[in-house]
Amino acid sequence: MLDARDLETRIAQLFADRLQIEVPAADVDLFATGIVDSLMFVKLLASLEEHFSIRVSFEELEIDDFRTLQQIARFVAAKQAARPKARRVIATDSHPTP
């Protein structure tokens, strides 16, 4: 798993590559400064879900989780940590032996 700084850097790069937005600093309020509006927020959520293989449900949306790169990184890290681990499936012969 990435540390917080690496995750912030990857999210900043996602802003630049997918949203064509340069975020000046990790602690800048993206909504108060007008960097992110409602349409851009929807694009951001879709990009985060795709890039980090997470799903964000409507019920868990809290605007404060997305105000800064730092907060977005914490949110993504928590989602990744909560993701169920892949189970190993062991194939067995289901036919009874004679």
N, CA, C and O atoms as a DFTB+ gen file, in Angstrom:
392 C
 N C O
     1  1       0.850      -1.189       0.000
     2  2       0.000       0.000       0.000
     3  2       0.892       1.247       0.000
     4  3       1.978       1.245       0.580
     5  1       0.432       2.273      -0.637
     6  2       1.186       3.516      -0.736
     7  2       1.105       4.302       0.563
     8  3       0.124       4.211       1.301
     9  1       2.166       5.088       0.835
    10  2       2.065       5.970       1.992
    11  2       1.280       7.212       1.586
    12  3       0.977       7.405       0.409
    13  1       0.953       8.052       2.565
    14  2       0.074       9.199       2.331
    15  2       0.624      10.153       1.267
    16  3      -0.129      10.624       0.415
    17  1       1.921      10.442       1.310
    18  2       2.523      11.368       0.326
    19  2       2.444      10.808      -1.088
    20  3       2.108      11.522      -2.033
    21  1       2.760       9.517      -1.223
    22  2       2.697       8.891      -2.549
    23  2       1.275       8.908      -3.087
    24  3       1.052       9.149      -4.273
    25  1       0.324       8.653      -2.215
    26  2      -1.081       8.665      -2.622
    27  2      -1.511      10.071      -3.028
    28  3      -2.213      10.239      -4.025
    29  1      -1.097      11.077      -2.270
    30  2      -1.402      12.471      -2.629
    31  2      -0.805      12.808      -3.995
    32  3      -1.449      13.469      -4.810
    33  1       0.414      12.358      -4.241
    34  2       1.072      12.616      -5.527
    35  2       0.320      11.944      -6.665
    36  3       0.132      12.540      -7.726
    37  1      -0.106      10.716      -6.449
    38  2      -0.863      10.014      -7.494
    39  2      -2.206      10.694      -7.758
    40  3      -2.647      10.775      -8.905
    41  1      -2.850      11.180      -6.711
    42  2      -4.133      11.870      -6.887
    43  2      -3.923      13.203      -7.591
    44  3      -4.729      13.578      -8.443
    45  1      -2.864      13.924      -7.256
    46  2      -2.547      15.181      -7.953
    47  2      -2.300      14.910      -9.431
    48  3      -2.722      15.688     -10.286
    49  1      -1.616      13.808      -9.734
    50  2      -1.365      13.440     -11.125
    51  2      -2.662      13.072     -11.836
    52  3      -2.830      13.376     -13.017
    53  1      -3.576      12.424     -11.128
    54  2      -4.883      12.105     -11.687
    55  2      -5.633      13.395     -12.035
    56  3      -6.253      13.490     -13.094
    57  1      -5.572      14.379     -11.142
    58  2      -6.189      15.681     -11.430
    59  2      -5.613      16.262     -12.713
    60  3      -6.354      16.744     -13.570
    61  1      -4.303      16.217     -12.844
    62  2      -3.642      16.802     -14.014
    63  2      -3.970      16.028     -15.288
    64  3      -4.312      16.629     -16.307
    65  1      -3.869      14.705     -15.240
    66  2      -4.038      13.892     -16.438
    67  2      -5.487      13.761     -16.886
    68  3      -5.788      13.915     -18.070
    69  1      -6.373      13.482     -15.962
    70  2      -7.759      13.182     -16.334
    71  2      -8.697      14.377     -16.263
    72  3      -9.687      14.438     -16.993
    73  1      -8.389      15.329     -15.383
    74  2      -9.294      16.461     -15.196
    75  2      -8.711      17.770     -15.714
    76  3      -9.389      18.798     -15.720
    77  1      -7.452      17.730     -16.148
    78  2      -6.734      18.914     -16.628
    79  2      -6.761      20.046     -15.607
    80  3      -7.006      21.206     -15.941
    81  1      -6.503      19.679     -14.353
    82  2      -6.477      20.639     -13.255
    83  2      -5.158      20.488     -12.513
    84  3      -4.775      19.384     -12.127
    85  1      -4.468      21.603     -12.317
    86  2      -3.262      21.617     -11.502
    87  2      -3.653      22.076     -10.103
    88  3      -4.114      23.204      -9.923
    89  1      -3.474      21.220      -9.127
    90  2      -3.785      21.563      -7.741
    91  2      -2.525      22.167      -7.128
    92  3      -1.483      21.512      -7.102
    93  1      -2.602      23.415      -6.629
    94  2      -1.400      24.106      -6.153
    95  2      -0.729      23.490      -4.927
    96  3       0.494      23.556      -4.802
    97  1      -1.501      22.896      -4.025
    98  2      -0.924      22.296      -2.818
    99  2      -1.891      21.265      -2.257
   100  3      -3.092      21.313      -2.524
   101  1      -1.357      20.334      -1.478
   102  2      -2.158      19.230      -0.948
   103  2      -3.205      19.673       0.069
   104  3      -4.150      18.935       0.344
   105  1      -3.045      20.887       0.637
   106  2      -3.987      21.346       1.656
   107  2      -4.935      22.454       1.175
   108  3      -5.634      23.068       1.980
   109  1      -4.953      22.702      -0.130
   110  2      -5.844      23.725      -0.695
   111  2      -7.271      23.187      -0.732
   112  3      -7.505      22.069      -1.191
   113  1      -8.231      23.987      -0.247
   114  2      -9.643      23.598      -0.289
   115  2     -10.129      23.706      -1.733
   116  3     -10.276      24.804      -2.271
   117  1     -10.372      22.565      -2.344
   118  2     -10.723      22.502      -3.766
   119  2     -12.077      23.132      -4.072
   120  3     -12.291      23.640      -5.173
   121  1     -12.983      23.101      -3.112
   122  2     -14.318      23.672      -3.328
   123  2     -14.338      25.169      -3.048
   124  3     -14.898      25.937      -3.830
   125  1     -13.734      25.591      -1.942
   126  2     -13.722      27.013      -1.575
   127  2     -13.000      27.853      -2.619
   128  3     -13.377      28.999      -2.865
   129  1     -11.962      27.290      -3.236
   130  2     -11.199      28.027      -4.245
   131  2     -11.829      27.956      -5.631
   132  3     -11.398      28.657      -6.547
   133  1     -12.854      27.106      -5.791
   134  2     -13.503      26.977      -7.093
   135  2     -12.766      26.045      -8.051
   136  3     -13.128      25.951      -9.223
   137  1     -11.745      25.361      -7.566
   138  2     -11.012      24.423      -8.417
   139  2     -11.924      23.272      -8.835
   140  3     -11.874      22.806      -9.973
   141  1     -12.758      22.823      -7.897
   142  2     -13.707      21.742      -8.179
   143  2     -15.124      22.270      -7.980
   144  3     -15.453      22.833      -6.935
   145  1     -15.952      22.078      -9.000
   146  2     -17.375      22.408      -8.900
   147  2     -18.153      21.089      -8.948
   148  3     -17.551      20.015      -8.937
   149  1     -19.468      21.163      -9.001
   150  2     -20.277      19.942      -8.928
   151  2     -20.011      18.989     -10.098
   152  3     -19.925      17.778      -9.895
   153  1     -19.881      19.513     -11.304
   154  2     -19.608      18.660     -12.459
   155  2     -18.218      18.034     -12.348
   156  3     -18.045      16.847     -12.625
   157  1     -17.242      18.823     -11.948
   158  2     -15.885      18.304     -11.803
   159  2     -15.828      17.274     -10.678
   160  3     -15.042      16.329     -10.745
   161  1     -16.649      17.447      -9.651
   162  2     -16.687      16.487      -8.551
   163  2     -17.156      15.116      -9.040
   164  3     -16.607      14.089      -8.639
   165  1     -18.158      15.104      -9.896
   166  2     -18.645      13.839     -10.462
   167  2     -17.532      13.177     -11.281
   168  3     -17.325      11.967     -11.186
   169  1     -16.828      13.960     -12.074
   170  2     -15.710      13.420     -12.862
   171  2     -14.602      12.911     -11.946
   172  3     -13.993      11.876     -12.216
   173  1     -14.344      13.637     -10.868
   174  2     -13.329      13.220      -9.904
   175  2     -13.696      11.872      -9.296
   176  3     -12.860      10.970      -9.231
   177  1     -14.940      11.731      -8.850
   178  2     -15.362      10.464      -8.253
   179  2     -15.199       9.305      -9.230
   180  3     -14.699       8.244      -8.858
   181  1     -15.619       9.506     -10.475
   182  2     -15.484       8.453     -11.486
   183  2     -14.012       8.110     -11.718
   184  3     -13.661       6.939     -11.862
   185  1     -13.166       9.116     -11.754
   186  2     -11.729       8.890     -11.963
   187  2     -11.101       8.148     -10.786
   188  3     -10.288       7.246     -10.980
   189  1     -11.477       8.527      -9.574
   190  2     -10.953       7.848      -8.384
   191  2     -11.378       6.386      -8.370
   192  3     -10.571       5.498      -8.094
   193  1     -12.649       6.143      -8.670
   194  2     -13.146       4.768      -8.680
   195  2     -12.395       3.923      -9.700
   196  3     -11.986       2.799      -9.408
   197  1     -12.221       4.461     -10.873
   198  2     -11.539       3.719     -11.937
   199  2     -10.057       3.522     -11.622
   200  3      -9.540       2.409     -11.717
   201  1      -9.387       4.588     -11.253
   202  2      -7.934       4.547     -11.064
   203  2      -7.510       3.702      -9.857
   204  3      -6.506       2.991      -9.908
   205  1      -8.283       3.788      -8.775
   206  2      -7.903       3.102      -7.538
   207  2      -8.729       1.849      -7.268
   208  3      -8.587       1.232      -6.212
   209  1      -9.590       1.466      -8.211
   210  2     -10.425       0.261      -8.080
   211  2     -11.222       0.257      -6.776
   212  3     -11.228      -0.721      -6.028
   213  1     -11.894       1.385      -6.531
   214  2     -12.751       1.502      -5.355
   215  2     -14.161       1.839      -5.828
   216  3     -14.357       2.233      -6.978
   217  1     -15.121       1.688      -4.960
   218  2     -16.497       2.089      -5.231
   219  2     -16.940       3.019      -4.119
   220  3     -16.723       2.748      -2.938
   221  1     -17.569       4.128      -4.517
   222  2     -18.052       5.113      -3.552
   223  2     -19.567       5.159      -3.671
   224  3     -20.103       5.552      -4.707
   225  1     -20.253       4.757      -2.612
   226  2     -21.709       4.779      -2.644
   227  2     -22.219       6.166      -2.244
   228  3     -21.525       6.929      -1.571
   229  1     -23.424       6.467      -2.665
   230  2     -24.036       7.756      -2.359
   231  2     -24.117       7.976      -0.849
   232  3     -23.914       9.090      -0.365
   233  1     -24.414       6.913      -0.117
   234  2     -24.587       7.015       1.332
   235  2     -23.310       7.420       2.058
   236  3     -23.373       8.028       3.127
   237  1     -22.156       7.092       1.491
   238  2     -20.904       7.404       2.175
   239  2     -20.259       8.705       1.699
   240  3     -19.164       9.050       2.142
   241  1     -20.919       9.416       0.814
   242  2     -20.356      10.674       0.321
   243  2     -20.442      11.763       1.391
   244  3     -21.528      12.158       1.813
   245  1     -19.299      12.225       1.807
   246  2     -19.173      13.356       2.729
   247  2     -18.259      14.361       2.046
   248  3     -17.100      14.047       1.774
   249  1     -18.743      15.538       1.770
   250  2     -17.977      16.534       1.020
   251  2     -16.634      16.828       1.681
   252  3     -15.648      17.104       0.997
   253  1     -16.596      16.768       3.002
   254  2     -15.337      17.059       3.700
   255  2     -14.243      16.037       3.400
   256  3     -13.062      16.328       3.586
   257  1     -14.617      14.850       2.942
   258  2     -13.620      13.843       2.560
   259  2     -12.917      14.191       1.248
   260  3     -11.927      13.556       0.884
   261  1     -13.429      15.197       0.541
   262  2     -12.911      15.523      -0.786
   263  2     -12.467      16.975      -0.928
   264  3     -12.248      17.442      -2.045
   265  1     -12.333      17.693       0.178
   266  2     -11.975      19.111       0.122
   267  2     -10.531      19.361      -0.290
   268  3     -10.246      20.338      -0.983
   269  1      -9.623      18.496       0.124
   270  2      -8.202      18.686      -0.180
   271  2      -7.616      17.379      -0.696
   272  3      -8.215      16.316      -0.538
   273  1      -6.449      17.463      -1.311
   274  2      -5.759      16.244      -1.740
   275  2      -5.467      15.348      -0.539
   276  3      -5.560      14.125      -0.634
   277  1      -5.115      15.958       0.583
   278  2      -4.827      15.188       1.790
   279  2      -6.047      14.376       2.225
   280  3      -5.935      13.194       2.550
   281  1      -7.211      15.024       2.226
   282  2      -8.432      14.338       2.647
   283  2      -8.835      13.269       1.640
   284  3      -9.300      12.197       2.030
   285  1      -8.665      13.543       0.367
   286  2      -8.977      12.548      -0.660
   287  2      -8.055      11.334      -0.488
   288  3      -8.502      10.192      -0.598
   289  1      -6.780      11.581      -0.222
   290  2      -5.828      10.483      -0.031
   291  2      -6.225       9.624       1.169
   292  3      -6.153       8.397       1.101
   293  1      -6.643      10.254       2.261
   294  2      -7.086       9.493       3.438
   295  2      -8.317       8.662       3.103
   296  3      -8.425       7.505       3.509
   297  1      -9.246       9.259       2.359
   298  2     -10.469       8.549       1.975
   299  2     -10.130       7.337       1.109
   300  3     -10.623       6.237       1.360
   301  1      -9.297       7.532       0.098
   302  2      -8.916       6.440      -0.805
   303  2      -8.184       5.345      -0.029
   304  3      -8.452       4.160      -0.230
   305  1      -7.272       5.729       0.848
   306  2      -6.539       4.744       1.644
   307  2      -7.496       3.918       2.508
   308  3      -7.340       2.703       2.623
   309  1      -8.473       4.574       3.107
   310  2      -9.451       3.866       3.941
   311  2     -10.293       2.912       3.098
   312  3     -10.581       1.792       3.520
   313  1     -10.684       3.356       1.912
   314  2     -11.470       2.488       1.019
   315  2     -10.653       1.280       0.595
   316  3     -11.173       0.165       0.553
   317  1      -9.396       1.484       0.283
   318  2      -8.546       0.374      -0.133
   319  2      -8.318      -0.594       1.031
   320  3      -8.300      -1.809       0.835
   321  1      -8.148      -0.067       2.215
   322  2      -7.923      -0.917       3.384
   323  2      -9.168      -1.740       3.717
   324  3      -9.057      -2.862       4.211
   325  1     -10.342      -1.189       3.452
   326  2     -11.594      -1.866       3.765
   327  2     -12.014      -2.863       2.693
   328  3     -12.929      -3.663       2.894
   329  1     -11.336      -2.804       1.560
   330  2     -11.691      -3.691       0.449
   331  2     -11.463      -5.136       0.867
   332  3     -10.423      -5.469       1.434
   333  1     -12.446      -5.996       0.583
   334  2     -12.259      -7.405       0.949
   335  2     -11.064      -7.996       0.208
   336  3     -10.836      -7.716      -0.969
   337  1     -10.330      -8.799       0.912
   338  2      -9.183      -9.472       0.302
   339  2      -9.695     -10.569      -0.625
   340  3     -10.708     -11.212      -0.349
   341  1      -8.984     -10.770      -1.718
   342  2      -9.353     -11.825      -2.659
   343  2      -9.139     -13.173      -1.992
   344  3      -8.124     -13.407      -1.335
   345  1     -10.096     -14.037      -2.170
   346  2      -9.987     -15.373      -1.608
   347  2      -9.358     -16.311      -2.609
   348  3      -9.606     -16.228      -3.812
   349  1      -8.560     -17.183      -2.105
   350  2      -8.007     -18.230      -2.952
   351  2      -9.017     -19.349      -3.017
   352  3      -9.528     -19.800      -1.992
   353  1      -9.301     -19.787      -4.203
   354  2     -10.217     -20.897      -4.386
   355  2      -9.389     -22.109      -4.745
   356  3      -8.592     -22.082      -5.683
   357  1      -9.585     -23.157      -3.997
   358  2      -8.864     -24.395      -4.246
   359  2      -9.807     -25.345      -4.949
   360  3     -10.866     -25.688      -4.423
   361  1      -9.423     -25.763      -6.129
   362  2     -10.272     -26.679      -6.890
   363  2     -10.185     -28.067      -6.271
   364  3      -9.102     -28.568      -5.967
   365  1     -11.324     -28.657      -6.097
   366  2     -11.373     -30.036      -5.595
   367  2     -12.229     -30.845      -6.532
   368  3     -13.092     -30.321      -7.236
   369  1     -11.981     -32.089      -6.525
   370  2     -12.781     -32.992      -7.341
   371  2     -14.096     -33.215      -6.609
   372  3     -14.104     -33.780      -5.515
   373  1     -15.186     -32.788      -7.184
   374  2     -16.465     -32.897      -6.504
   375  2     -17.145     -34.233      -6.730
   376  3     -18.222     -34.486      -6.192
   377  1     -16.525     -35.081      -7.518
   378  2     -17.117     -36.390      -7.769
   379  2     -16.666     -37.372      -6.685
   380  3     -15.482     -37.432      -6.354
   381  1     -17.589     -38.122      -6.148
   382  2     -17.171     -39.096      -5.139
   383  2     -16.294     -40.175      -5.748
   384  3     -16.487     -40.585      -6.893
   385  1     -15.345     -40.616      -4.976
   386  2     -14.486     -41.692      -5.462
   387  2     -15.186     -43.026      -5.254
   388  3     -15.813     -43.249      -4.218
   389  1     -15.080     -43.901      -6.225
   390  2     -15.759     -45.213      -6.110
   391  2     -15.115     -46.102      -5.087
   392  3     -15.567     -47.228      -4.876
